[in-house]
Amino acid sequence: MADVEELAQHVAELTTRLESKEAEAVVLQNAVAHLSSRLSTCEAELKELKASPRSSGAAAPRSASDRRSVASSTPASKPASRPPSTTNNAGVASKPPPGPGSSRMSIGTGRKPAATREDSAKSRAPSKDKLVKERGVSVSKDDCSIRIFLRGRPVTLYGPSGFDTASLEHAAKAPSENLELEWVYGYRGRDCRNNLFVLPSGELLYFLAAVGIIYNPETRAQRHYRGHNDDIKVMALHPNNTIVATGQVAGHDKQEGKPHVRIWNVETLETIAVLGIGSFDRGFSAVGFSPKNGGAYLFAVDDSNDHTLSVWEWQKNKKLAETKSHGDAVLGGAFNPNDDNALVTYGKQHLLFWTMDGNKLSKKAGLFEKHAKPKFIMGIAFNADNEVISGDSNGSIYLWSNHKIQREVAVAHDGGIFSIDFLPDGTLMTGGGKDRRIVTWNDDLEPAGDECTLPESSGGVRTVVPASDGQLYVGTTRNTIMKGSLAEGFTAVVNGHSDELWGLAVHASESVFVTAGYDKTLTCWNSTTHEPIWTTVLAEEAQSADIHPDGSIVVVGLKSGKWMVFDGTDGKFILSNMDGNEQHDSVKFSPDGSKLALGSHDNYIYVYNVSEDRRSFEKHGRCAGHSSFITHVDWSADSQNLKSCSGDYELLFWDASTCKQATSAVALRDAQWSTYTTILGFEVAGIWPEGADGTDINTVGRNNGSKLVATGDDFGKVNLFRYPVPQLKSDSHIAHGHSSHVTCVRFTQDDSALLSTGGKDTSIMQWRIQS
């Protein structure tokens, strides 16, 4: 019987799809006309530019919208692209034009009730009272609606009844509140090295995303250097222990978006110098200060194909010498402690000894001779006799003199040696990435007897540095910093995720939030102490998460189509279920806690009834009507309705009791929404920048007081707007810190802070709401 009903429903959906073709064709014609108009405008502007005096000189700079369009065409670390769609005037998007690879999406497209088609036909007529019509954006006073275009596709958004449309004539100002970075959760040890230092104050110095972090373990306070605008990849501490050099990759900033090195003071957090804008390619693999002359020189190796090595007199911003270093990957380097004109670089199948003479750099390659040549030299240290000791990917230790190997410790570790350095007492210490062992060695390179193995959950050793109290700090490949000793073991003092991060949810009444990511971990955090409460290892990569309104359970949507439920107090597993075979991009409990909605990549929203004891779930129904994958879902305040966005910019509304699509968007224009995470809506029309293509904004979050709304975009920016913000092109406060697409933003339960997650940068950032 259920199969018959499902078949009948499918036939009805196909019927409505056929009936809506005429409306879709009209909308497509309008979109083509709009594009033709813009093309004509651009051609006219081009003729004017050619005729103007400027055309004979340098090219005119691109407009802000042009720069955004170029950047958004190839966004860094962007998730799968979202196909465009057309949208009729009832606020319902229809099928995008078919193209390569669109066969799956062509099935069941345009599933809209007949009443919606009627609304669409009526609203296609020209409005009698247009307030604004500029660049394809229009505001209609007679029905209080806004039409925006994303990739040339119209999206109509209806405002609440009685809204004063006169207020839409001018862009809204930024709110009086601002964002101040309070805390950065995590550390970058996954793919960076030599990036953990202990300052004389006892503070830890490290980085994550685009932020230099100074953390005091005693007071549990952080300070932040935020001069960078994209990924920091390398860090070096000056011999005076107060000056730091950090190098970043290419970013989106107009003035300082190219790779460069920033020199800054750890006490004042002020920038002292900026080196090499326009001189470096892609990013950096190593930087370092010269010890002997008091840190007057700085070397840098960039990530170009030639891995160019340059030496700078940084206080004068003067490049002393530059040369190609090696065609293969360079992993690091260091100045000779007793010779400012000598340095060593290392990497894939090479160890190079450099000498600087005036403005020239010459090199001699280390000779392996009869010894096995490793795939990578992974670290070096200088002993008291000024000899180089290297650790490699085979797990071997080599002692070098005059560019040749003098002594070998074969298989000192099972797998690569990621860390090698001398302790203050002269003891050599090595750390393994695969075997997770920390081992000490005497002057004859024999085991000194002290060693320790890190727990598997912490990952491998990335770097080891001595603490001021005689203990050790260890940075790991799973983005954790641990403290302890070889005798007593280690415990984590800095925790974070180690892979792409999307899932974020906040407790409704406590200072608690959860995060879930592609590193297969679910972590519950205390937003006041900034410490983890519990962590659960998942069997699969996680895409989304939510906390039940009473905090008793946590649900996690996985990439496979599975979803899991855990106890909210201790993270213990309760149950799992499967809906579809694609990821759940949004999971959301209803405000009364009686239902759960799962927005899936298979275009459906699955709705479940939640038992009173929160230990069982019964399928209530499935919302079918979207023509692309679900991106965001919200419940109404009375738990009776849903609204959802999809990858082709549909904004649809649903009756949660029947799982049927609302016949008209206008009917729910006055609905109150428990949360506001959909990126489309009248109340958030002003968040879209001019020239946006629909993929620019990834996430939206409204505060509980309904006064502020935050967004996260593809360029690592967190934006804070007033709420509601229907005014087009409204102003916002922009917070920088992330170096990847911002995947989720949520306000804490008391609206005192905003949480944001970065995708590829794996970071969680907590922003204080500053009045």
HUTAKA-V689218 format. One record per pair of residues at least 24 apart in sequence whose ideal C-beta (glycine too) atoms are under 10 Angstrom apart, sorted by the first residue. I is the first residue (numbers start at 1). GAP is how many residues later the second one is. If there is no record, write none. Layout:
# HUTAKA-V689218
i=<I,I>
gap=<GAP,GAP>
This chain:
# HUTAKA-V689218
i=<6,6,9,9,9,9,10,10,10,10,12,12,13,13,13,13,13,13,13,13,14,14,14,14,14,15,15,16,16,16,16,16,16,16,16,16,17,17,17,17,17,17,17,17,17,18,19,19,19,19,20,20,20,20,20,20,20,20,20,20,20,20,20,21,21,21,22,22,22,23,23,23,23,23,23,23,23,23,23,23,23,23,23,23,24,24,24,24,24,24,24,24,24,24,24,25,25,26,26,26,26,26,27,27,27,27,27,27,27,27,27,27,27,28,28,28,28,28,28,28,30,30,30,30,30,30,30,31,31,31,31,31,31,31,31,31,31,32,33,34,34,34,34,34,34,35,35,35,35,37,37,38,38,38,38,41,61,62,63,63,64,64,64,64,65,65,65,65,65,66,67,67,67,68,68,68,68,68,68,68,68,68,68,69,69,69,69,69,70,71,71,71,71,71,71,72,72,72,72,72,72,72,72,72,72,73,73,75,75,75,75,75,75,75,75,75,75,76,76,76,76,76,76,76,76,76,76,76,76,76,76,77,77,77,77,77,77,77,77,77,77,77,78,78,78,78,78,78,78,79,79,79,79,79,79,79,79,79,79,80,80,80,80,81,81,81,81,82,82,82,82,82,82,82,82,82,82,82,82,82,82,83,83,83,83,83,83,83,83,83,84,84,84,84,84,84,84,84,84,84,84,85,85,85,85,85,85,85,85,85,85,85,85,85,85,85,85,86,86,86,86,86,86,86,86,86,87,87,87,87,87,87,87,87,87,87,87,87,87,87,87,88,88,88,88,88,88,88,88,88,88,88,88,89,89,89,89,89,89,89,89,89,89,89,89,89,89,89,89,89,89,89,90,90,90,90,90,90,90,90,90,90,90,90,90,90,90,90,90,90,91,91,91,91,91,91,91,91,91,91,91,91,91,91,91,91,91,91,91,91,91,91,91,91,92,92,92,92,92,92,92,92,92,92,92,92,92,92,92,92,92,93,93,93,93,93,93,93,93,93,93,93,93,93,93,93,93,94,94,94,94,94,95,95,95,95,96,96,96,96,96,96,96,102,104,104,104,105,105,105,105,105,105,105,106,107,107,108,108,108,108,108,108,109,109,109,109,109,110,110,111,111,111,111,111,111,111,112,112,112,112,112,112,113,113,113,113,113,113,114,115,115,115,115,116,116,116,116,116,116,116,116,117,118,118,119,119,119,119,119,119,120,120,123,123,123,123,129,131,131,131,131,132,132,132,132,132,134,134,134,135,135,135,135,137,137,137,137,137,138,139,139,139,139,139,139,139,140,140,141,141,141,143,143,144,144,144,144,144,145,145,145,145,145,146,146,146,146,146,146,146,147,148,148,148,148,148,148,148,148,149,149,149,149,149,150,150,150,150,150,150,150,150,150,150,150,151,151,151,151,151,151,152,152,153,153,153,154,155,155,155,155,155,155,155,155,156,156,156,156,157,157,157,157,157,157,157,157,157,157,158,158,158,158,158,158,158,158,158,158,159,159,159,159,159,159,159,159,160,160,160,160,160,160,160,160,161,161,161,162,163,163,163,163,163,163,165,167,167,167,168,168,168,168,168,168,169,169,170,170,170,170,171,171,171,171,171,171,171,172,172,172,172,172,172,172,172,172,172,172,172,172,173,173,173,173,173,173,174,174,174,174,174,174,174,174,174,175,175,175,175,175,175,175,175,175,175,175,175,175,176,176,176,176,176,177,177,177,177,177,177,177,177,177,177,177,177,178,178,178,178,178,178,178,178,178,179,179,179,179,179,179,179,179,179,179,179,179,179,179,179,179,179,179,180,180,180,180,180,180,180,181,181,181,181,181,181,181,181,181,181,181,181,181,181,182,182,182,182,182,182,182,182,182,182,182,182,182,182,183,183,183,183,183,183,183,183,183,183,183,183,183,183,183,183,183,184,184,184,184,184,184,184,184,184,184,184,184,184,184,184,184,184,184,185,185,185,185,185,185,185,185,185,185,185,185,185,185,185,185,185,185,185,185,185,186,186,186,186,186,186,186,186,186,186,186,186,186,186,186,186,186,187,187,187,187,187,187,187,187,187,187,187,187,187,187,187,187,188,188,188,188,188,188,188,188,188,188,188,188,188,188,189,189,189,189,189,189,189,189,189,189,189,189,189,189,189,189,189,189,190,190,190,190,190,190,190,190,190,190,190,190,191,191,191,191,191,192,192,192,192,192,192,192,192,192,192,193,193,193,193,193,193,193,193,193,193,193,193,193,193,193,194,194,194,194,194,194,194,194,194,194,194,194,194,194,194,194,194,194,194,195,195,195,195,195,195,195,195,195,195,196,196,196,196,196,196,196,196,196,196,196,196,197,197,197,197,197,197,197,197,197,198,198,198,198,198,198,198,198,199,199,199,199,199,199,199,200,200,200,200,200,201,201,201,201,201,202,202,202,203,203,204,204,204,204,204,204,204,204,205,205,205,205,205,205,205,206,206,206,206,206,206,206,207,207,207,207,207,207,207,207,207,208,208,208,208,208,208,208,208,208,208,208,208,208,209,209,209,209,209,209,209,209,209,209,209,209,209,210,210,210,210,210,210,210,210,210,210,210,210,210,211,211,211,211,211,211,211,211,212,212,212,212,212,212,213,214,214,214,214,215,215,215,217,217,217,217,217,217,220,220,220,220,221,222,222,222,223,223,223,224,224,224,225,225,225,225,225,225,225,225,226,226,226,226,227,227,227,227,227,227,227,227,227,228,228,228,228,228,228,228,228,228,229,229,229,229,229,229,229,229,229,229,229,229,230,230,230,230,230,230,230,230,230,230,230,230,231,231,231,231,231,231,231,231,231,232,232,232,232,232,233,233,233,233,233,233,233,233,233,234,234,234,234,234,234,234,234,234,234,234,235,235,235,236,236,236,236,236,236,236,236,236,236,236,236,237,237,237,237,238,238,238,238,238,238,238,238,238,238,238,238,238,239,239,239,239,239,239,239,239,239,240,240,240,241,241,242,242,242,243,243,243,243,243,243,243,244,244,244,244,245,245,245,245,245,245,245,245,245,245,245,245,245,246,246,247,247,247,247,247,247,247,247,247,247,247,247,247,248,248,248,248,249,249,249,249,249,249,249,250,250,250,250,250,251,251,251,251,252,252,252,252,252,252,252,253,253,258,259,259,259,259,259,259,260,260,261,261,261,261,261,261,261,263,263,263,263,263,263,263,272,272,273,273,273,273,273,273,274,274,275,275,275,275,275,275,275,276,276,276,276,276,276,276,279,279,279,279,279,280,280,280,281,281,281,281,282,284,285,285,285,285,285,285,285,285,285,286,286,286,286,286,286,286,286,286,286,287,287,287,288,288,288,288,288,288,288,289,289,289,289,290,290,290,290,290,290,290,290,290,290,290,291,291,291,291,291,291,291,291,292,292,292,292,292,292,292,292,293,293,293,293,294,295,295,296,297,297,297,297,297,297,298,299,299,299,299,299,299,299,299,300,301,301,301,301,301,301,301,301,302,303,303,306,307,307,307,309,309,309,309,309,309,309,309,310,311,311,311,311,311,311,311,311,319,320,320,320,320,320,321,321,321,321,321,321,321,321,322,322,322,323,323,323,323,323,323,323,324,324,325,325,325,325,325,326,326,326,326,328,328,329,330,331,331,331,331,331,331,331,332,332,332,332,333,334,334,334,334,334,335,336,336,336,337,337,337,337,338,338,339,342,344,344,344,344,344,344,345,345,346,346,346,346,346,346,346,346,346,347,347,347,348,348,348,348,348,349,349,349,349,349,349,349,350,350,351,351,351,351,351,351,351,351,351,352,352,353,353,353,353,363,364,364,365,366,366,366,366,366,366,366,367,367,367,367,367,368,368,368,368,369,369,370,370,371,371,371,371,371,371,372,372,372,374,374,374,375,376,376,377,378,378,378,378,378,378,379,379,379,379,379,379,379,379,379,380,380,381,381,381,381,381,381,381,382,382,383,383,383,383,383,384,384,384,385,389,389,389,389,389,389,389,390,390,391,391,391,391,391,391,391,391,391,391,392,392,392,393,393,393,393,395,395,395,395,395,395,397,397,397,397,397,398,399,399,407,407,408,409,409,409,409,409,412,412,412,412,412,413,413,413,413,413,415,416,416,417,418,418,418,418,418,418,418,418,419,419,419,419,419,419,419,419,420,420,421,421,421,421,422,423,423,423,423,424,424,425,429,429,429,429,429,429,430,430,431,431,431,431,431,431,431,431,431,432,432,433,433,433,433,433,433,434,434,434,435,435,436,436,436,436,436,437,437,438,438,438,438,438,438,438,439,440,448,449,450,450,450,451,452,452,452,452,452,452,452,453,453,453,454,454,454,454,454,454,455,455,455,455,455,455,457,457,457,457,458,458,458,458,458,459,459,478,478,479,479,479,492,492,492,493,494,494,495,495,495,495,495,495,495,495,496,496,496,496,496,496,497,497,497,497,497,497,497,497,497,498,499,499,499,499,499,500,500,500,500,500,500,500,500,500,500,500,501,501,501,501,501,501,501,501,501,501,501,501,502,502,502,502,502,502,502,502,502,502,502,502,502,502,502,503,503,503,503,503,503,503,503,503,503,503,503,503,503,503,503,504,504,504,504,504,504,504,504,504,504,504,504,504,505,505,505,505,505,505,505,505,505,505,505,505,505,505,506,506,506,506,506,506,506,506,506,506,506,506,507,507,507,507,507,507,507,507,507,508,508,508,508,508,508,508,508,508,508,508,509,509,509,509,509,510,510,510,510,510,510,511,511,511,511,511,512,512,512,512,512,512,513,513,513,513,513,513,513,513,513,514,514,514,514,514,514,514,514,514,515,515,515,515,515,515,516,516,516,516,516,516,516,516,516,516,516,516,517,517,517,517,517,517,517,517,517,518,518,518,518,518,518,519,520,522,522,522,522,522,523,523,524,524,524,524,524,524,524,525,525,525,527,527,527,527,527,527,527,527,528,528,528,530,530,532,533,533,533,533,534,534,534,534,534,534,534,535,536,536,536,536,536,536,536,537,538,538,538,538,539,539,539,540,540,540,541,542,542,543,543,543,543,543,543,543,543,543,544,544,544,544,544,544,544,544,544,544,544,544,545,545,545,545,546,546,546,546,546,546,546,546,546,547,548,548,548,548,548,548,549,549,549,549,549,549,549,550,550,550,552,552,552,552,553,553,553,553,553,553,553,553,554,554,555,555,555,555,555,555,555,555,555,556,556,557,557,557,557,557,557,557,557,557,557,558,558,558,559,559,559,559,560,561,561,561,561,561,563,563,563,563,563,563,563,565,565,565,565,565,565,567,567,568,574,574,574,574,575,575,575,577,577,577,577,579,579,579,579,579,579,580,580,580,582,582,583,584,584,585,585,585,585,585,585,585,585,586,586,586,586,586,586,586,586,586,587,588,588,588,588,588,588,588,588,588,589,589,589,589,590,590,590,590,590,590,590,590,590,590,591,591,591,591,591,591,591,591,592,592,592,592,592,592,593,594,594,594,595,595,595,595,595,595,595,596,596,597,597,597,597,597,597,597,597,597,597,598,598,598,599,599,599,599,599,599,599,599,599,599,599,599,600,600,600,600,601,601,601,601,601,602,602,602,603,603,603,603,603,603,603,603,604,604,604,605,605,605,605,605,605,605,605,605,606,606,607,607,607,607,607,607,607,620,620,620,620,621,621,621,621,621,621,621,622,623,623,623,623,623,623,623,623,624,624,624,624,625,625,625,625,625,625,625,625,626,626,626,627,631,631,631,631,631,631,632,632,632,632,632,632,632,632,632,633,633,633,634,634,634,634,634,634,634,634,634,634,635,635,635,636,636,636,636,636,636,637,637,637,637,637,638,638,638,639,640,641,641,641,641,641,642,642,643,643,643,643,643,643,643,643,644,644,644,645,645,645,645,645,645,646,646,647,647,648,649,649,649,649,650,651,651,651,651,651,652,652,672,673,673,674,674,675,675,675,675,675,675,676,676,676,676,676,676,676,676,677,677,677,677,677,677,679,681,681,681,682,682,682,683,683,683,683,683,684,684,684,684,684,684,684,684,685,685,685,685,685,685,685,686,686,686,686,686,686,686,686,686,686,686,686,687,687,687,687,687,687,687,687,687,687,687,688,688,688,689,689,689,689,689,690,690,695,696,697,698,698,698,698,698,698,699,699,699,699,699,699,699,699,700,700,701,701,701,701,701,701,701,702,702,702,703,703,703,703,703,703,703,703,704,704,704,704,704,705,705,705,706,707,708,708,708,708,708,709,709,710,710,710,710,710,710,710,710,710,710,711,711,711,712,712,712,712,712,712,712,712,712,712,712,713,713,713,714,714,714,714,715,715,715,715,716,716,716,716,716,716,716,717,717,717,718,718,718,718,718,718,718,718,719,720,720,720,720,733,735,735,737,737,737,737,738,738,739>
gap=<616,618,102,613,615,651,97,98,101,614,99,101,94,95,96,97,98,99,611,612,93,94,95,96,97,96,99,94,95,96,97,98,100,101,609,645,77,78,90,91,92,93,94,95,610,92,91,93,95,98,68,72,74,75,89,90,91,92,93,94,96,97,100,73,74,89,95,98,99,63,65,66,67,69,71,87,89,93,94,95,96,97,98,101,61,62,64,70,71,73,85,86,88,93,96,61,69,60,62,94,95,98,58,59,60,61,62,66,67,93,97,126,127,58,66,67,68,69,124,125,56,94,106,119,122,123,124,53,55,56,66,105,118,120,121,122,123,120,103,101,102,115,118,119,120,101,114,116,117,98,99,97,98,111,114,94,193,192,627,628,190,625,626,627,70,624,625,626,627,625,185,187,624,184,621,622,623,624,625,628,645,646,647,621,622,623,624,627,621,181,186,620,625,643,644,617,619,620,621,622,623,624,641,642,643,620,622,177,618,620,621,623,638,639,640,665,666,154,155,173,174,175,176,638,639,640,663,664,665,683,684,154,423,637,639,662,663,664,681,682,683,684,617,620,636,662,663,681,682,421,423,506,616,619,635,662,664,680,681,521,549,567,615,566,612,613,614,68,69,546,547,549,563,564,565,566,567,611,612,613,616,68,544,545,546,563,564,565,566,611,66,67,68,69,544,563,564,565,609,610,611,24,25,65,66,68,69,70,541,542,543,561,562,563,564,565,609,24,65,66,67,68,69,562,563,564,33,60,61,62,63,66,67,68,69,70,561,562,563,564,593,24,28,29,31,32,33,35,36,66,67,68,577,27,30,31,32,33,34,35,36,38,51,54,56,58,65,66,67,69,576,577,25,26,27,28,29,30,31,32,33,55,66,68,572,573,574,575,576,577,25,28,29,32,54,56,64,65,66,67,552,559,560,561,562,571,573,574,575,577,578,589,590,591,24,25,27,28,63,64,533,534,535,558,559,560,561,569,570,572,573,57,60,61,62,63,533,534,535,552,553,555,556,557,558,559,587,26,59,533,554,556,532,533,553,555,55,57,531,532,551,552,553,526,498,499,524,498,521,522,523,524,542,543,521,496,520,495,496,516,517,518,519,494,517,518,519,539,515,517,492,513,514,515,516,541,550,513,515,538,540,549,551,512,547,548,549,550,551,549,547,548,549,552,509,536,545,546,547,548,549,550,546,545,546,37,544,545,546,547,548,36,544,24,33,35,543,36,34,35,37,38,33,36,37,595,596,556,594,595,555,556,593,594,548,551,553,591,592,590,26,29,30,546,587,588,589,25,28,24,25,27,523,526,24,522,525,538,582,520,521,524,537,540,535,536,539,540,580,581,582,538,501,532,537,538,540,544,546,580,500,539,543,544,545,498,499,529,530,538,542,543,544,545,546,547,497,498,541,542,543,544,541,542,495,496,541,495,494,495,496,525,526,530,533,539,495,509,510,526,494,508,512,523,524,525,526,527,528,569,493,506,507,508,509,510,511,512,523,524,510,511,522,523,524,526,565,567,509,510,511,512,522,523,564,566,505,508,509,508,506,507,519,520,561,563,561,557,559,560,514,517,518,558,559,560,558,559,557,558,559,560,515,554,556,557,558,559,560,514,549,550,551,552,553,554,555,556,557,558,559,560,548,549,554,557,558,559,545,546,547,548,556,557,558,559,560,532,533,534,545,546,547,548,550,556,557,558,594,596,531,546,557,594,595,526,530,531,543,545,556,574,577,591,592,593,594,542,555,556,557,589,590,591,592,593,529,531,539,540,541,554,555,556,557,558,574,575,577,586,588,589,590,591,44,555,573,587,588,589,590,30,32,41,42,43,45,537,554,555,556,584,585,586,587,39,40,42,345,348,570,571,572,583,584,585,586,587,588,30,32,37,38,39,41,342,344,346,347,570,572,581,582,583,584,585,24,25,27,28,29,31,38,40,310,312,346,553,554,574,579,580,581,582,37,294,309,310,311,312,316,330,338,340,342,345,346,347,570,572,577,578,579,580,581,27,292,293,294,295,308,309,310,311,312,315,572,575,576,577,578,579,26,28,275,288,289,291,292,293,294,306,307,308,309,311,575,576,25,43,44,45,47,274,287,291,308,310,551,573,574,575,229,269,270,271,272,273,274,285,286,287,288,289,290,291,292,305,307,309,269,272,286,287,288,289,306,307,308,309,329,572,42,271,286,288,307,39,40,41,42,43,93,270,271,283,287,41,42,92,93,138,139,185,186,225,226,240,269,270,282,284,40,41,42,43,92,93,94,137,138,139,140,185,224,225,227,268,269,271,281,37,38,39,40,41,42,51,267,268,280,39,223,266,267,268,269,277,278,279,280,285,298,38,39,40,44,47,69,266,268,276,39,43,267,268,269,270,274,275,38,42,43,45,67,68,269,40,41,42,66,268,40,41,65,66,267,265,266,267,63,265,261,263,269,271,277,279,289,290,30,32,36,39,41,61,260,26,29,257,267,269,275,288,24,25,26,27,28,37,39,41,532,24,271,286,288,529,530,531,550,553,554,555,556,557,507,527,528,529,530,531,549,551,552,553,554,555,556,36,38,39,41,506,526,527,528,529,530,548,551,553,35,525,526,527,528,550,552,554,32,34,50,52,54,57,281,30,52,53,55,266,278,279,250,256,264,266,276,277,273,309,310,311,309,272,308,544,43,44,46,45,513,541,37,39,40,41,43,44,45,46,43,509,510,511,29,35,36,37,42,43,44,47,509,25,28,32,34,36,43,508,509,511,24,25,26,27,28,31,486,487,488,507,508,510,26,27,28,29,53,485,486,506,508,509,510,531,28,52,53,485,507,508,509,529,530,30,51,52,507,529,26,49,50,51,52,53,54,70,506,27,49,50,51,52,53,54,66,67,69,98,49,52,53,25,27,50,51,52,53,59,62,63,64,98,99,29,51,52,58,25,27,28,34,50,51,52,53,56,57,58,60,76,50,51,52,53,54,55,56,57,98,49,54,55,25,54,24,25,26,24,29,30,46,52,71,72,25,28,43,45,27,28,30,39,42,43,44,50,53,54,55,67,69,38,41,28,29,33,36,37,38,39,40,51,53,54,55,56,32,35,36,491,31,33,34,35,53,54,490,30,31,32,33,53,464,465,485,488,461,462,463,464,465,484,487,462,483,24,24,25,41,43,44,45,24,40,26,37,39,41,49,51,53,24,26,35,49,51,52,54,42,43,25,39,41,42,43,44,40,43,25,35,37,39,42,43,44,24,26,34,36,38,41,43,29,31,33,40,43,24,28,30,24,25,26,27,25,46,24,40,44,45,46,47,48,60,62,39,44,45,46,47,48,57,59,60,61,25,45,46,44,45,46,47,55,56,57,25,45,46,51,24,44,45,46,47,49,50,51,52,53,66,43,44,45,46,47,48,49,91,43,44,45,46,47,48,49,50,42,46,47,48,46,40,45,44,24,38,43,44,46,59,37,34,35,36,44,46,55,57,62,33,24,25,29,30,31,32,44,46,28,26,27,24,38,40,41,24,34,36,43,45,47,52,54,51,24,29,30,32,43,45,48,50,40,36,38,39,40,41,33,35,36,37,38,39,40,41,37,38,39,31,33,36,37,38,39,40,37,39,25,27,29,36,38,24,26,37,39,47,48,47,47,45,46,47,48,49,62,87,45,46,47,48,47,45,46,47,48,54,47,46,50,52,45,46,47,49,44,48,47,44,33,36,38,44,46,56,32,35,30,31,32,33,34,42,44,45,46,29,30,31,26,27,28,29,45,24,25,26,27,28,43,44,26,27,26,29,37,39,41,47,49,52,54,25,51,35,47,49,50,40,38,39,38,24,32,34,36,37,38,39,33,35,36,37,38,30,36,37,40,35,36,35,38,25,27,33,34,37,39,24,36,38,24,42,43,41,40,41,40,38,39,40,41,42,55,37,38,39,40,41,42,51,52,84,40,41,38,39,40,41,47,48,49,39,40,39,43,45,60,62,38,42,59,58,31,32,33,39,41,52,56,27,30,25,26,27,28,29,30,37,39,40,41,24,25,28,24,25,40,41,35,37,38,39,40,42,31,33,42,44,48,47,45,46,37,38,37,32,35,36,37,38,25,27,29,33,35,24,25,26,47,48,45,44,45,44,42,43,44,45,46,57,58,59,41,42,43,44,45,46,55,56,43,44,42,43,44,45,44,41,42,43,49,42,46,41,32,35,36,37,43,57,31,34,29,30,31,32,33,41,43,44,45,28,29,26,27,28,29,43,44,26,27,43,25,26,24,25,38,40,41,24,49,26,34,36,46,47,48,52,47,46,38,37,35,36,37,35,32,33,34,35,36,37,38,33,36,37,24,26,28,30,35,36,25,27,34,35,36,37,35,64,78,80,24,32,33,34,37,39,60,41,43,40,283,284,39,40,43,38,36,37,26,28,30,35,36,37,40,269,25,27,36,266,267,268,24,26,45,260,261,264,265,266,267,264,42,43,260,261,263,41,43,240,241,243,257,258,259,260,261,262,41,239,242,243,256,257,258,259,260,261,262,263,39,40,41,42,43,55,57,81,83,196,197,241,242,255,257,39,40,41,42,43,51,52,53,54,55,81,82,84,240,241,254,40,41,42,195,197,239,240,241,242,251,252,253,260,39,40,41,42,43,49,50,51,82,83,84,239,241,250,40,41,169,195,198,240,241,242,243,247,248,249,40,41,42,43,44,47,61,241,242,39,40,41,42,43,81,83,85,166,196,241,40,41,42,240,241,37,41,58,238,239,240,237,238,239,241,242,35,39,42,56,236,237,32,34,233,235,236,240,242,251,253,31,32,33,40,41,42,52,54,57,27,30,229,240,242,249,25,26,27,28,29,38,39,40,41,42,48,241,24,25,26,28,226,240,242,245,247,24,25,41,241,242,244,243,38,32,34,42,44,49,48,241,27,30,42,44,45,46,47,230,239,241,221,222,223,225,226,228,237,239,220,224,225,234,236,39,35,36,37,38,32,33,34,35,36,37,38,36,28,30,31,34,35,36,37,34,24,26,28,35,25,34,37,24,36,43,42,41,42,39,40,41,42,43,44,57,58,200,39,40,41,42,43,44,54,55,88,89,199,200,39,41,42,199,40,41,42,43,50,51,52,87,129,42,41,42,45,48,62,66,40,41,42,43,44,45,125,39,43,64,41,61,62,63,36,40,43,57,60,61,62,64,33,35,29,32,33,34,41,43,53,55,62,28,31,26,27,28,29,30,31,41,42,43,44,25,26,29,24,25,26,42,24,37,39,40,41,45,24,33,35,37,43,45,54,31,45,49,50,51,52,47,48,46,40,41,42,43,40,41,42,29,31,40,42,25,26,27,29,40,43,24,26,42,47,48,46,46,49,44,45,46,47,48,60,61,62,44,45,46,47,48,58,59,91,92,46,44,45,46,47,54,56,86,87,89,25,46,50,85,45,46,47,48,49,50,51,52,66,84,44,45,46,47,48,82,83,84,43,45,46,47,48,82,46,26,45,62,25,26,40,44,47,61,62,24,39,26,33,36,37,38,45,47,57,59,62,24,32,35,24,27,30,31,32,33,34,35,43,45,46,47,26,29,30,33,27,28,29,30,46,24,27,28,24,25,26,27,43,44,45,47,25,26,55,25,28,37,39,41,47,49,51,54,24,53,26,35,47,49,50,51,52,36,37,38,39,33,34,35,36,37,38,39,37,29,31,32,33,35,36,37,38,30,35,36,37,25,27,28,29,34,35,36,37,24,26,35,25,46,47,48,49,67,68,43,44,45,46,47,48,66,67,68,42,44,45,37,39,40,41,42,43,44,47,66,68,38,39,40,32,35,36,37,38,39,34,35,36,37,38,33,34,36,35,31,26,27,30,31,32,26,31,25,28,30,33,34,35,37,38,33,34,36,32,33,34,35,36,55,32,34,47,48,46,30,31,45,46,30,27,28,29,30,31,26,28,34,29,33,28,30,25,26,27,29,71,72,24,25,26,27,30,33,47,48,24,25,32,67,68,69,32,28,43,45,42,43,44,26,40,41,42,43,25,27,37,39,40,41,42,46,39,40,41,42,43,44,45,35,36,37,38,39,40,41,42,43,44,45,46,24,26,32,34,36,38,39,41,42,43,45,40,41,42,24,30,40,41,43,38,39,46,45,45,43,44,45,46,47,61,42,43,44,45,46,47,57,58,44,45,43,44,45,46,53,54,55,43,44,45,43,44,45,47,48,49,51,66,43,44,45,46,47,42,45,46,45,44,25,39,43,46,61,36,38,25,32,35,36,37,44,45,46,57,59,31,34,45,26,29,30,31,32,33,42,44,45,46,47,25,28,29,26,27,28,45,24,25,26,27,24,25,26,40,42,43,45,24,25,39,24,27,36,37,38,40,47,49,26,25,34,47,49,37,30,32,24,26,28,30,25,27,24>
